């Protein structure tokens, strides 16, 4: 009987009746289906209210079951049935919008009945408008990790890698209610911000200078990420961010107090006092503008336009400086070549390139945050940050797996839907977030896939920054003078050596802040300097080991001569890592620490955001806007989580504004065609759909 001529079934009738929602194709309609796909919806039909029956056809919901089972039938991962009013797409044939058409892509079946066969099918003429009367809460029960045949694992987001950017993105999503799986190749989290232990020493893998780790402002992104998952860490203030030892016996301490730093710098360059104040004043303009904003995704227009209307002057300030580099701004106010070289050294710490190639916004975040909130070292070492974020992620009901080496991203119909591990396991999610570099993501995890045009453009504009040679040492405490600072930057052989391999040396002595990191009477020295992986490849093991010792000895000799007489004799532990070491343990192509502009960039213009040209795939970390550095990758994680949350329905989203923003930022973002649907029905479904009762259809709730 047709719906138009028959009364609505009662609740008792519905409990023994299954409904067969018809599918569609090219507008053909009969009593069986609208087209070739024929999925079946099982279960009791729940009325919308006492006065409105299930048979109000326009109110039937598109089903989407995530990790649930319906009585004894596992529906698996996002098994759906599409029902509802049919709408034309702009009055003519066209692909269905994926936002409105969500069909299963897993091909499960019950007997001969296929449940959600064919992934993201895009038929030609109609989209579905649907509202809910059937709720998963009324019809399903939780089945652990659910799933059928796919590791019983389906998530809102899978994060590849657990560096700071990946962990911030993962925890922020988990706090919003997403179910997240983080996959880490190594045995501990953190990546370049991780740790390792040897002979009673706890070594930081990377830098010990923690920006964004204060208790005030909006740029304390590490602190905010920890607080979001209920973590609070004990920190030790560092009175001096870094002590520069530079050519021509130039020695400059960057004090925690801004006034003390400016006083010391102007004492070295009294003739440039006005220029110094002007340049760093420009940095503060940018920092204060950033610090006044709620930091979220620049790819999300509701947020972006909202911030503009609330803080127009601050947004215009950032827009003005967006295409500018620190070196260009410095040269407007400063003429002294040696002072400009000092600005280069300041920026080199931020970005591993000189000031002319460092975006002004990036430089300002670091050069001001060190004074605004100060550098604070976490008790227990930098690795405690990643450990706390990982714990917070699990406490939010999400997961992190270690020794989980992702070898490929799984694509279905051009969409990223899962990942494959080296041991053969597969995991699936609505979205995939890669914390690997873009070179690793598109060159290895998507090996064999055509490189998107956007990634070609990125690789034309940016090259891999060199890696590092790192030396972790334990030394006798008495070798260090009493007034030794925690962090040092050494460049003694001329300014032209700044960016050369082994030219400049960065040294951290974290035990000056936290003595618990080393045995009693010992200090940790963590030394690193730029090095290219090409210098270390193709060597026999014996030659490789000998070269490590020789290069390390030269580096240590320079420190001994300039800073610590008797250093070599005081060494009680030493371990050397090369770019090959970083490539192996951090899974970074050639051991790189991020992108470096091939030519002089226009500030941050051209630096890609989190979205990619592949649907469902996002990137996070130092090869995304705003670039390298702890505070920058944390910012990237915050932005990524917001964009992903909007795309999976956990944040507000406007398709119309999305389109406008993508056009505005077209040089950064891939272009997604989003078509507005004309809301005019073309088929009166009630004239053609019939209820049926078939003994082959079973009510699984009965």
N, C-alpha and C positions, 0 to 999 in steps of 0.2 A: 504494500500500500504506500502511496506517496505521502510525504509530509504535509502537503498542502490540503489533503482531504481527510486526514485522520487525526484523532486526538492524540495528545502526548501520552506515552506509556507511563504507567505508575512506577513508583520506586521498586515495587516487587517485580514488575515486569522487566525493569532495567537490570535487576540483579541476576536475571537468567538470560540476558540477551547481550550479545556482543555486537558492537557497531563496526561496520566496515567503511572507513572514510575513503572516499574516492580520490584518486590522484588526477593528474591533468596533463594534457599535451596538446598544444595548438588549438585549443578551444573545442575539441571534440567532446561531447558529453552523451552518456547514456545511463542506464540504471546500474551499470556495473562500475564504471570508473571514467574519470576524465583523462584518459591516456594510458600509457603503457605500464607505469609503476603501480603496484597494488600492495600496499602495506596494510596490516590489520591491527587495530587497536583492541586489546583485550581488557576485561575488568569491569567492575561495577561502574556505572555512570552516575556521578554525583550531581544532583541539581544545583543550580546557582543559588537558589533560595526557595522558600516554601511556595512562593507565588510565581516562580519562573522555572520552567522545566528544562531538562537537558536538550530537548528538541528545538529550542531556540537556536537555530543552526549557526547564526552569526557569532554566537558566544562560545563555541567550542574552541578549546585551546590546542595549540600545537604542543604535543608532548615532547619532553626532553628529560629523560631519566639519566642521572649521573650516579653510577655506582650504587644502584638500588636493585632489589629484586621484587617482583610482583608475585607474592606467594611463592610457589615452587618454581616459577619461571624466571630465570635471570634475564633481565632486559639489557644488561650490559652497559655499554658506554654510549650515552647520548642516542639511544634508540628513539626515533620520533615518528609520529604520524601527522601528516599535514591535513588540516581541515579548516574551513572558514570561508568567508566571502572571497570571491575572485575579483581581482582588480586589473585593469589594463595598465601597462607600463607606457605612459605617454601616448596612449591611444594607438600604439603600433607594436609590432613584434620587437622583443629585446630580451637580453639576459635578465634573469631574476637577480635582484639585490640579495646578497648573502645575508644582510642584516635581517631580512624578512623571510628568507628561505633557509631553514636549518634542518637538513636531513642527515641521517646517520651515514657513516662511511665505513662501517665495520662488517656488514654482511652476515650477521647472525641469523639463525633460523630456528624455528620450533617445528620439527617435523618437516613438512613441505612448505610451511609458511615462512617467508622471509621477513625478518624484522629489520627494517631500515636498510634495505639493500640499495647500493649505489650512492657514492659519496657526493655530497653537495650538488645534487643534480640541478642543472640550470635549464629548465624548459623554456619554451619560446614565448609564450603569450601572457601568462598570468602570474601574479604574485598573490600571496595569501595574507589576509588580514584576520587576526584571531585574538580573541579575548578569553579569559579563563573561567571555566566552571569546574574543571577537573584539576585538582591540586595534588602534587606528588605526596604531600603530607597525609592525605586521606587514602592514598592508594598503594603506597609502597612502604617497605621497611628497609632500614639500612643494612647493607651486606658488606661491612668492612671496606675493603678496597674494591669490592664489586668487580665488574669486568668479566669478560668471557674470552679466554684464549689470548689475551694481550697482557700478560703479567698481572691481570686483575687490577690494573693501575690506570686511573684516568684523573687528570688534574686540571685545575684552571690554568696553571702555568708551570712549566719546567724551566729551571734556571741551570744552564750549563756553566759550571765553575762557581767557586765561592770566594772570589775576591771581594773587596769592599763594595764595589759597584753592584755585583751580583747579589751579595748578602743584603745590602740596603734595599734593592728592588724586591727581593724575596720577602723580607720581613715587612716592608710597607704593604705589599699585597696581602700577606697573611693577616695583618691587622685589619685590613678592609674586609676580610671575610673570605678571601680566596684560599683554595687548597693548593699548596705549592710544594713542588719537589725540587730540591737543589741537589745537583750531582757533582761531586768533587773527585777528581782523579787521584789526588794525594790522600794521605791518612788523616790530615787535619785541615781545617778551613783557613782561609786568609789569602792564599796566593802570594803576591808580592808583599802583603801585609801579614804574613804568617810568621811562624817561629819554628825553631828546631832546637833540640837539646843534645849536648855532648859533655861528658865528664863533669857534670855539675854546673855547666853553663847553659843559660837560656839565651839563644841568639835571635835577634830580629832578622827576618829574611831580607827585608828592604829597609827603607828609611825609618829612622827613629824620630823624625820631626813630624809631629801630628798636628796638622791644621784642622780647623773645624771641630775642635774638641774642647770648647769652653762652655761656660754655663750661661751665656747671654747672647742675644741677637738672633737673627734668622739664618746666618751662615754657619752656625755650629751644627752642621748636618750630621756628624758622627754622634754627637751627644743626643740629638733629636731621634736618630734612628734607634739608639740604645733605649732611650726613654719610652719609645713607642711599644717596645716589647717588654717593658718592665725592668730594664737593666740600668743600674747605676754603678759607675766604676770609680774607684779611688784614683786620683791623679796627683802627680807631683809637678808643680810649676817649674818651668825652665827659665832662669833669669836672663839667659842669653840665647837667642835663636841660633845664631851662628857667629863664629869668629873667622873673619876673612884674613888670609895671609897671601898677599898679592905682590906682583912685580914692583920693583923700586921700593921695597920694604914698606909697602902700604899695608897697614894693619887696621881693620875696622871691626868693632864688635856691634852686632845688631842687638841692642838691649831690648828687654821686654817693654820698658817704658818708651813710648815714641819720642818724647822730649829728650831723653838721654841719647837715643840713637841719632836724632837730628843734630844734637849738640856735638857729638863725636864726629859725625860726618862733616859738618861745617867747619870743625876745627882743622880737618885735613884739607878742606877746599874753601877757605874763608872768602875767596873772591867769587865763589859760586853759591853763596848763601841764598840769594833770591831765587836762583834757578833750582836749587835743591828743594826749597819750600814749595815752589810752583809745581815741580814735577810730582812730588809726593802728595801735594794738595790735589792734583788731578786724580791720583789713585784713590784718595779718600772720597772724592765725589762719586766715583763709580762704586766703591765699596759701600758707602752709605745708601746709595740708591738700591743696590742689591739687598742690603741688610734690612731695608724697610719693606721689602716685598715678601709675600708668602710664596715660597719657591716650589713650583710644580712644573708640569710639562709645558714647554713652549709650543708643542704641537696640539694642545687642547684649547680650542678657541674660547670656550666659555670661561675658562680660567684666565686666558690671556687678555681677552677684552675686558673682563671684570677687573683685573689688576690695572689695566690702562685707565679705566674710568675712575678708579679709586685713587691711583697714584700717577697721574698723567706726566708730571714733571720728571719723576724718577724713571718712568718708562722711556720718555724721550731722551733722557740723559744716557741710558744704556743703549738706545738705538743709535745715538750719535757716536758713541765709542765702539760700537760693535765691529765696524770694518777697520779699526785702527790698531796699530801695533805699538808696543811700549817704547821701542827705539825711536819711532817717529815723534811721539809726544815728548820724549826726553830731549830730543834735538831742538825742539821749539824753545826750550828754556835754558839748556846747558850747552856750553861750548868747549869746556876743558876735555881733551881727548881721554885723559886718564879717568876722569869722573864718568864719562860715557862708557868706558870699559868696565868700570865698577858696576854700572847699571846692567851691562851685559852679564857680568858674573851673578848679579842678583837674579836675573831672569833665567840664567842657565840652571840654577837650582830648581826653578819652577818647571822648566819645559825642556831642558837639555839642548836648547838652542839659544842664540844671542837675542838681545832685546829687539832688534829689527824684525825678527821672526816670531816673537812672542806676542800673542794677542793682548791688548791692553787690559781687557776685562780679566783674563787669567792672572796677569801679573798683579793687578790691583787686589784681587781676592786674597792672594798670599801675602803681599807686601804690607797689607793693612791688618789682616786677621791676626798676624803674629803680635800686633800691638793691642788690637781691640780686645780679643779674648785671651791672647797669649798662647804660647806653645806649652802644652801640658802632656806629660808622659804618664801612661797608664801603669799603675803598680802591677808588677808581674810581666811587663813587656808588651809590645805592640800586639803580639798574637792574642792577648786577652780580649781585644776588641772583637776580632773575628769569632773567637770562641763564645763570647757573650751573645753576639748576634745569632750565631748558629743555635745556641741554647734557646734564645728567645723565639726563633723560628719554630722549633719543635714545641715549645710551650704554647704556641698559638695553634697547635694542631696540624702543622705542616711537617714535612720530612726533609732530612738531608742524608744522603748516602755517600760514604767514602769508598775509596778504591773503585770508583764508578767512572771508568774511562769511556767517555762518549766518542764514538768513532764516526757517526754520521747522523744527520738530521733527516728524518723521514718526511718525504713530500707525497701528498696524494692530491691529484688534480691541481698541482701548483701551489698547494697550501701546506705549510709546515704543521704537521699533526703529531709528531713524536720524535723520539731519539732512539738510536741503537747503540748498545755498549759493546765493548771489545769481547765480552763473554757471551754475547748473543742476546742478552736481555733487551727487551723493548719496553718503553714507557710512552704513554700518550697523553696529550693535553690540548686544551683549547688554544694555548699560545706557547711558543718556545722563545726563551730569552737567552741569548748567547753572551756570556761574560768573557768569551774568548776574543782575541783581536779580530778585526774584520778580515784580515788575511787568513787566519785560521778558520774562521767561520765559513767564508765563501770558497776558500781554496782547498780546505781539507774536509770539513764537516759536510759540505755540499759538493764534494768532488764529483765531477762528471756533469754537473748542471751548468748551464750557460750562465756566465757571469752577467748579472743585471747591469744595464747601462749606468745606473747610479753608482754602482761599485767600481765600474771602469773609470768613471770620472773621479771618484775618490782616490783611486790608485794613481791616476795621472797627477793629481794635486799633492798627494802625500806619499812619502816613502817611509820605510821602517826606520825608526830611530835606532842607533846602535845599542848593543847590549852593554853589560858591565862585567868587569873582573871584580870579584868580591873576595875579601880576605877577612875571616873571622878569627880573632886571636884572643887568648887569655894571657895576661901579662901580670907581673908582680906589681902590686899597687904602688910601691915606692918609686917607680920610674916616672910617675906623673907628678909634676909640680903642684903645690897646694892650690894655686889659683887657676887650674886648668878648666876650660869651658867644656861643655858636653859635646858641642858640634863645631867642626872646623872645616873650612874650605881652603885648599892649598893650591896655588898656582904661582910657582916661583920662577919659571923659565921664560917669561915674556907673554904678553897678552895674546899673541897669535896662536898660542898653544891651548887656549881655552877649550875649543871644541875638538881638538885632536885626540886620537886614542892615547890614553894614559897621560894626557896633558895636565888635567886638573884632578885633584884627589878630594873626595869627600870622606870625612872621618866622624864617626859617632862613638861616644863613650857612655852608653846609657847607665852603667853602674855608678857614675857620678851622681845620678839621680836616684836610682834604685839599686842598692848594693845586694839585694837578694838574688839578683840575676847571676851571680858568680860566687864561687867558693870564697871563704873569708881570706882577706889579704890579696885578692885578685881583682883585676879590672878587665872588662871586655873592650876591645877595640874592633870596631867594624869599619873596614876600609873598602871603598869601592871607587872605581874609575871606569870611564867609557872604554869599550873594547868591541871589536867587530868579530863575529863568529867566523868569518873567512880566515882570520889569523890562526884559528885553532882546528880547522878541519883538515883532513887528509894526513894527519900526523900519526905515525906508529905510537902505540901506547907509551913506550919508553920515552920517546921524544916529547910527547904531549906532557907527561909528568915532569920531565926535566924543564920544559919551557914554563910550566906553571910556577915551579920553584924559582926560576931565574927572574921572571917578570915580577913575582911577588917580592923577591929580595930587593929588586930595584925600587919598588914602591916604598917598602919599609925603610930602605936606606934614606930616601928623601925625607920621610917623616922624622927619622932619627937625626938627620942633619939640621932640619929646620925647627923641630919642636921638642923632641924627647931624646936627648943624648942617652946612650946605653940601652936603647929600645930593643935591639936584637937579642942582647944577652938576657933580657927580662922575659922573653917569650916562653911560656910553659905549655901553650896549646896553639895550634894553627891549622886552619882548614881553608883551602882555596877553591873558589868556584869560578868557572869560566862561562862565556856565553852558552856553551854546550850544556853546562849544568843548569842554567836558567831555562833553556829550551826543554830539557828533560823533565824537570820538576814543576815548572810553571806552565808548560804546554803553550809556549809563545813562539811563534815562527821566528827562527833565527835568534831566539832569546830577546827579541826587541822589547823595549819598554814603552812602545806606543808609536803614534804617527809623528812624522816630522815633515814640515812643508818642503816640497821639492824646490819651490822658489819663494820669494818674499810673498807671504799671504796677505789678504785683506782682512786682517783681524780674524774673527771667527767665521766670516762668510765662507761657505763651502764645507765647513765641518759638519758631517752628517749627524742627524738626531738619532733617536732610538728606533723609529720605524724603518723598515727595509722594503725593497721592491717585492719581497716574497710575503704573501699574505700569511699572517699568523706568526711571522718571525720578527723578533726585535733584537737589537744589540744594546749592550750596556758596557760601560767601562771607558778606558782611556782612548779608544779609537772612535768615540762618540763625543758630541758636544757636551761639555766644553773642553775636553782634552785630558792631559796628564795631571797627576798629582792627587793626593788623597782627597782633598776637598772637592776637586773637580769630578772624580769618579763617584764620590758620594752624591753629588749633585745629579750626575747622570742616572744613578740608581733611583733617586727620588722622582726625576722626570719620567723615567721608564715605567715605574710602578703606577704613576698617575695615568699615563697614556694607555697602558694595558688594562687598568681597572675600568677606564671609560669604555674600552673596546669590548670588555666582557660583561658590561652592565653593572659594575660596582660604583661607577661615578657617572655624573650627568654627561651627556654627549649630544651634540647637535650636528647631524649630517650636513645641514645646509651651511653652517658656519665652518664645519670641517672642510668642505669644498672650497670655500672662499679663502681659508687660511692656507690650504695647500697650494692654491694658485699664487697667493702672495709670497709664499716661501718656496716657490717652485725650484729655485736653484739649490735648495737643500734637500727637498723631499721628493719622493716618488709621487707621480700623479695618479690618483685614484679617481675614476669616473664614478660619481655618485649621482644617480638620476632620481628626480622627485617623482613619486608615484601619483598619478591622477586617481583620485578616490571616486571612481564611478564603476558600479557593478555592471558586468556585461552578461552574466549568466545568473538567473534566479535558480540557485541550487535546489531550492525546495521543490521545484517542478520536476526534478530528475532523480533525486536521491531517494531511495527507499530503505526502510528498515528491513532486516531479514533475520530469520532464526534458522540456524543451520546446526545440525548435530555435530558437525566437525569443529564448530567454534565452541570453545570451552570457557566458562567463567572461572578464572583461576582464583577468585576471591570467594567463591561459593563454598 
